[in-house]
Amino acid sequence: MTGTSVNEEILLQVLNDIGPVKNIKIGPDTNSILRNHAYVKYYFKEDGERAIEQLDRSSIDFSFITARWAIYDPFKKKRNPIEHKKKIKKIKKINKTDIPTGYIISEMQEYVNSLFDIRKHDIIEIINKKNLNELKIYKDNNNIKEFSEINNKYFNIQEYCCVEDNQVPNIDDDYFNIIEYCRSNKNIPEWMTNFIISHYTQKRYDIIELIRMKKIKEIIEYMKYENENDDIEFISLNDENFDIVEFCKDKNNKVADYMKDFILSHLTQSRSKVVEFLRENNYIELKRYTKENKLEFKTLNDEDFNIYNIIVTVKITRRERSIFDDIIIVNDRYNDDEDDEKTFDDLVKFVKDNNIKFKNINDENFDIIEYLDLKNKSTEITNFIFKQFDEKRSKDLNDKSFDILTYAINFKASNDMINFIINQRGYDFSKYNSVENSPLYLALYQENLSLVDLLIRNRTYEISKLNINQYNSKITKKLINKNKLNKKIIKYLMNHGYKLEYLINSFGMNDINSDLYQYILKNYIFDNTFILYLINVRKNQIRLSTIELFDKIKNEKRKYNTSLSPMNTSLSPMYISLSPMRLSEYYSNRAFNIINSIEGTGRNFLIISLELFQNIIINILQ
């Protein structure tokens, strides 16, 4: 922090009250020869920052002091442009009639100091007049070999010329241009010319130095302060003689790769905004900014930059990536309050007005079909987009790694959408050799029985109809392994022609006593109707002809088929389930349960007859 006062003792006392002061040095203000400053160094940075705030509120009148805080020591010629810009504090000027008794006007003291070397006074005046020719003449007439000759412990001509009010372009006028002079003068080396160009303005000077120091954080702070907002755009450094991108690409400037990438990603205001929203995963602000500015993301790209590379770098999700759709304004998937019908009308109008062909908006990073999140898009919109593609694009949609039908089922598309896809493409369901990727299995896995019904009943397929028994027992085995087979699915399969032997053979030896297996036996092999029929025959001594008896047995045995060689072995669950002793055991147990529920005198008779009943079952089924 700096301050000016001829009474060093009073200043030191005030500043020590804020925090311990290490030392005070009296020196000139590099902005003007008409002001001196007291350069005050605190032991702790926080005390220096607090001193700036408290000078305004001090009971002592310091209104004539120009106060600053900087983290550099001007006597060592170190300078940090961030702190210099950010922390400067200017306090209001004094009315000369209000000078306290015992104080000397700082301008008077500094004016006297400048007269100790008249050359310094003259040179400063010439510099302020921005007349380079006059400065050259003065230098020659006064035998000044180097300008450093006029430096002393209070003043440095180079620092004076580098401050904001006296920067390089200010020596230009209607008759002289420093850059043109450097380029035309063969005695000036190229590196010197390049240095002058890259440091032509104070802002460019500071930024270039921070780039060389690889300080991204400080660059961000500096540019936000310079622009008095949160905008970062390096293109503002460019002019007819300088291009920040070319500067970074020049290997002679030794700009680090990550620093170059940062500059490229923040070259323009819009690119900078989008990149920062992406890195913060701030979808809401990104969407707002895109819509308000009617931004097309392709306009952010050039030969040195591609916005899609940023997406990969920040690893944003598929949901967030959808903002990069050319039709986002019309068909925004996250606007749940938007009316689907109105959205569709807007889309159709947008396409018509702009003569859009959906197949033409695809590129290596985007495919409109893959973009369609079939779970959320309305059927009308999706059908409309599909129909915009030519026949070849539709036929070539699937490849080895992608199938639109399984993709749609996996993302729980509506049945209308599935039906549309099937009939749009003409599906050959025999091509799904893998059970796990077959539409039938995926629909059963999701317990979407209405979709299964659509798959097996649809009659408009161009090539082949889906057969529910196409995968024999593999499909129910896979469901059992995934713990997805349940009574609801079993009932559906059995009611729609799925073979009982496929279902039985889906179970392993350890599954025979499972609830699902018992459910199958009780409901699809040993049903109550047949048991009650046999009990009634026995109880009432009904006489059946041989033909009648065999018809009943034939109808009962039609529910299963034991001729599945080689599955029909002594180790097969099917064989064990349908063996005479097994059948007799189940029939007897079921019959006992039924008889036990009967009330009255007939109950005892039926229990006594149970042993004979068991033998009848065995004889009938053998």
PyMOL commands that set and color helices and strands:
alter all, ss='L'
color gray80, all
select helices_A, chain A and resi 8-18+45-55+74-76+81-86+96-98+106-114+118-129+132-141+147-150+157-162+164-166+168-171+178-184+190-198+202-212+216-227+234-237+244-249+251-253+257-265+269-279+283-292+297-300+307-314+318-324+340-353+358-360+368-371+379-388+391-395+404-410+415-425+429-431+435-437+439-445+449-457+474-481+487-495+500-504+509-511+515-524+528-539+546-557+573-578+580-596+602-608+610-621
alter helices_A, ss='H'
color red, helices_A
select strands_A, chain A and resi 2-3+21-28+36-42
alter strands_A, ss='S'
color yellow, strands_A
deselect
rebuild
show_as cartoon
